[in-house]
Amino acid sequence: MLRCIFSLLILTVLTACNTPSPAFRGLPPTRVTVDGSTFDVRVREDRAEAIRINPEYAPRFGPIRTRAAAAMAQVSGCEVKAVGGDQALAVGILDCD
């Protein structure tokens, strides 16, 4: 029984790995790789969301933030003014003027 519960828990966690946040649901992702980090990027209006989908050992957010911003810029064609979030999910504010 414990093995079944553990298996279901693992399956649930893995299924949610690249699920977009509520503001970006329903948008198709564009997969982009920047300097070894792979992101599913979604863009809505003046915001973008980058979900890192590849495994990396103990990444710090600083380098991931820079790579996520580059991925967002590549997909949106806009300048990225600010990026917040963490090593797994980053949200950026776009300047598309």
N, C-alpha and C positions, 0 to 999 in steps of 0.2 A: 504494500500500500504506500509506504513512504517513497519507494522508487517511482511510482506513478505520479505522486504529488510533485516530486522533484522534477520529473520530466516535463510535466505541464508548466511548472514555473519557468524552466529554461526556455521552453517553446514560446511562452508569453513574452519573455524578455527579448528574445531574438526577433520576434515578429514586430516589436515596437521600435526596433533600432533605427529605422529610417521613416517613421511615421511623422508627418508634418504637424506643426502646432495648429491650433484651430484657425488662426488667421490665414493659413496657407493651404488648408485642406481643399481638395478638389482640383488643385493645380498640378499639372504634370511636371515631374522633375527633369532637369537637365543635368546629366552626370558629367563632372569636370574633375580632372586631376591636376593639382598644382604642387610641384616639388614633393611628390610622393604621397600627398594627402588627397583622398578622393571624396568628393562632396556631391550630394544631390541638392541642386540649387532650384529654388522656386522664387518667382518674382511676382509681386502684387503692388501695383501703383508705385509708390516711392520707397518701398521696403523690399528686402530680399532675405531669404532664409537659406542657410547652407548647413546641411546635416552631414557630418563626416561619417562615412560608412566603412572605412578601412580600419583594421586594427593597428594601433601604434602603442608602443610601450610608454606609459606615463608621460604623455605629451603635456607641455605647458601651454597655456592659452596664448601667450605672446606670439610664438611662431604660427600657431594654428589660426589666430586672428588675422595675421597678414595673408596667409594662404586662402582663408575663407573670403577675405575682401577681394583678393585677385579673382577668385572663382565667381563671386557675385558680379564684379565688373565685367568679366568675360561674358557671362550669360546675359546681363542686362544691357550692356553697352553704355552704362552710366558710370560716373565717378561715385565711389563709396565714401561718404562723409564720416560715418562712425560705425563701429561694430561692437556689439555686446554679446554676452552669452558665456559659453564654456567650451571645453574641448570637443564636445559632441555636437552642439547646436549653436550656431551663431546667427544673429539677426543684424542686418545692416540697413542704414539709412542711405538712400540713393539721391544723387543730384543729377538729374537727367536734362538739365538746361543746355 
